[in-house]
Amino acid sequence: MLKGKHILVGISGSIAAYKSAFLVRLLIKAGAEVQVVMTESACEFITPLTLSTLSKKPVYTSFYKTDNGEWNNHVDLALWADYMLIAPASANTMAKMAGGICDNLLMAVYLSAKCPVLFAPAMDLDMYRHPATRDNIDRLLSFGNKQIAPGNGELASGLWGEGRMAEPEEIIAFLEQEIAQHASLAGRKILITAGPTYESIDPVRFIGNHSSGRMGYLLAEECAARGAEVQLVSGPTHLSVNHPRIHLSRVQSAGEMYERAVALFEQTDIAIMSAAVADYTPVHAEKEKIKKKEPTLVLELQKTKDIAAELGRIKKASQILVGFALETEHELANAQAKLESKNADLVVLNSLKDEGAGFGGDTNKITILSKHEAPVTFPLKSKKEVAKDIIDQLSNLIRS
Ligand code: CTP
């Protein structure tokens, strides 16, 4: 799996840097091409010569090649890498990564990297537990960087606890799993609808709903992280995307979302309908602001077009359709009915009766229904983890 892969190993100042020599050796043995970048303090723990010999390449430690004043191009180094592996990641280096502080070559490469970044923390247990370190790790995870968690054991300080860098074999296993997962949707074209829709009543008012769009955006990120090309059709949200394989189309109304989704569907392998589309829209949107005159106001509404049902109707045998069902009663029966009526391959059911599920918030609790298997119920999880579960089920369906 590692054969021919370009792995940029970043080494920061920690006693665990001695393990990086084994790590580089294992990577080379597995057929990877390895480029090592070290911080100045890493060189106090292990010599660049050792790592250069093991990686069979010069090791970079500063912005300049000291003998001729030539600079080491951090952008080229970052673009060369398929994966960046920072091991050991000291508390100081993680703080710089989290804060975007660029005072050494390793940080310049990190900030220029477009590839997945994995980091293996190494430090004393109290440093690892400190709220500042926890915050930095959370921030790195929010950037999409992956933590290879440290183990428990005797630390250089003589104390016992968490903070010991993962063993080189564990780091390699983690990386291989990442590579496998990263490629699992490679080349697939995925259409995702997300967020609410706004149905205009007049120039200043609309009918909307509480959907934040977060679930759909996280699904888009998860699909892109696994190599898919994603078309994200989003209703109004405050969210943004930052991934070269996610193409965002912003729409307002159910009608606009319908037009965009149907137009993109021909070029789609998998469509995931996570948007909370309005079921009804005003028959007429008034051109001028409605004035407050009468004691009551009646709005005439008409049904919107059902995007999921339309895609289910026109879908070819090779295309997969995933619908969502947000229910408040008879949840399984209603979701089963949607699976059939919309000709979907999977339906993700949220019940508003479950605490922590549905709109807003950062958690969700889902059950996934499919045509041929029994429903699978998942515990309450963060929306990010829920996105992974949904895409795992989808990947199982593709494989079966
Ligand atoms: N959906 C859609 N277009 C619509 C309405 C719904 O694509 N006009 C999709 C949603 O994105 C979701 C699924 O259909 O994937 C189910 O949506 P939901 O609102 O739960 O169900 P409805 O079909 O609207 O039925 P009801 O509101 O009566 O439960």
Residues whose N, C-alpha, C, O or C-beta is under 5 A from the ligand:
A	BS01	CTP	M273 S274 A275 A276 V277 A278 D279 T304 K305 D306 I307 A308 G323 F324 A325 L326
